[in-house]
Amino acid sequence: MAKVLDYVAEQIRELRINYNSGEGLSQEALAEHLKVAANTISRWETRVYRPSLDDLEKLARFFGVSIMSFFPSEQNVDSDDMAALLRTARQLHPSDLEELIKYAEFRRARRIYKGKSRPRTGRKGGKNK
């Protein structure tokens, strides 16, 4: 999972730095757009915090990318199920196809993140008072 979290953090940073044709966007400005605390973006980029799937979906929508761009790609696996899905998908209206893609990406992202908890706030090893 550490590799995935490293990749997620790097993708957030790269998207932010290359925003608007390389003009970039500050962590504070991105936090304001996403309606999160100002230091949250820094914590995502340094892996202090792990963004939730909802956070990744907000980031994907803001940057206009697929939620899957936050995860390393896997080799495509050919199967009968995949062929059936592709045959069906080809028959969908474009708006339905777009919704199916977003749903499939969200489900895959959830599987990658499944069972992983977010770091708790507060000091490491200390008690919150």
C-alpha atoms as one frame of an Amber mdcrd trajectory, in Angstrom:
protein
   0.000   0.000   0.000   2.943   2.342   0.619   3.706   2.439  -3.116   0.114
   3.387  -3.876   0.162   6.169  -1.269   3.475   7.458  -2.646   1.957   7.498
  -6.119  -1.219   9.255  -4.934   0.835  11.927  -3.148   3.040  12.483  -6.192
   0.065  12.741  -8.536  -1.623  15.360  -6.355   1.594  17.376  -6.270   2.186
  17.050 -10.031  -1.369  18.061 -10.916  -1.162  21.058  -8.611   2.249  22.216
  -9.877   1.310  21.756 -13.550  -2.149  23.310 -13.185  -3.210  25.834 -15.825
  -0.574  24.904 -18.430   2.270  24.891 -15.924   1.305  28.098 -14.158   0.704
  26.079 -11.018  -1.555  26.482  -8.044  -0.587  26.998  -4.414  -1.552  24.444
  -1.809  -3.637  27.112  -0.104  -5.530  27.969  -3.290  -6.255  24.311  -4.001
  -7.427  23.807  -0.416  -9.777  26.769  -0.811 -11.232  25.328  -4.040 -11.763
  21.942  -2.390 -13.066  23.460   0.858 -10.494  21.693   3.048  -8.105  23.059
   5.668  -5.131  24.906   4.200  -2.545  22.417   5.483  -4.472  19.381   4.243
  -2.979  19.548   0.745   0.538  19.594   2.188  -0.305  16.618   4.381  -1.656
  14.694   1.386   1.463  15.463  -0.648   3.782  14.358   2.176   1.680  11.290
   3.113   0.953  12.561   6.622  -2.743  12.224   5.719  -4.250   9.850   3.202
  -6.993  11.448   1.104 -10.323   9.655   1.145 -11.954   8.455  -2.048 -14.305
  11.425  -1.806 -11.241  13.688  -1.613  -9.740  12.006  -4.661 -13.011  12.372
  -6.537 -13.064  16.106  -5.734  -9.449  16.410  -6.896 -10.209  14.498 -10.097
 -13.183  16.718 -10.886 -11.241  19.899 -10.092  -8.290  18.937 -12.303 -10.497
  17.350 -14.987  -8.825  13.932 -14.781  -9.976  10.410 -14.092  -9.891   9.298
 -10.462  -7.740   6.424 -11.745  -4.961   8.881 -12.604  -4.150   8.810  -8.868
  -3.299   5.108  -9.013  -0.543   3.191 -10.793  -1.859   1.453 -13.890  -2.293
  -2.293 -13.966  -1.907  -4.607 -16.935  -5.154  -5.117 -18.830  -6.549  -8.593
 -18.340  -8.555 -10.141 -21.174 -11.500 -12.211 -20.069 -14.966 -13.228 -21.159
 -16.454 -10.870 -18.571 -14.425  -7.959 -19.925 -15.487  -8.758 -23.488 -19.142
  -8.854 -22.410 -18.776  -5.547 -20.607 -17.175  -3.925 -23.646 -19.915  -5.241
 -25.980 -22.558  -3.798 -23.682 -20.730  -0.513 -23.178 -20.490   0.038 -26.955
 -24.283   0.081 -27.099 -24.729   2.762 -24.430 -25.621   6.385 -25.020 -22.502
   8.582 -24.564 -23.809  10.113 -21.322 -24.544   6.640 -19.917 -21.092   5.458
 -20.988 -19.469   8.406 -19.187 -21.408   7.551 -16.023 -20.412   3.874 -16.323
 -16.750   4.843 -16.640 -16.908   7.052 -13.551 -18.677   4.310 -11.606 -16.143
   1.665 -12.645 -13.238   3.963 -11.768 -14.723   4.744  -8.369 -15.274   1.036
  -7.658 -11.700   0.209  -8.651 -10.319   3.046  -6.528 -12.416   1.840  -3.594
 -11.012  -1.678  -4.011  -7.469  -0.326  -4.003  -8.192   1.721  -0.877 -10.417
  -0.906   0.799  -9.711  -1.499   4.440  -7.106   1.223   4.726  -7.782   3.687
   7.503  -6.910   7.342   7.503  -4.219   8.532   9.901  -5.643  10.091  13.027
  -5.090  13.719  13.814  -2.890  14.733  16.689   0.640  13.949  17.649   2.186
  10.628  16.755   2.697   8.459  19.823   1.193  11.042  22.127  -2.157  11.351
  23.776  -4.591  14.001  22.660  -5.422  16.228  25.601
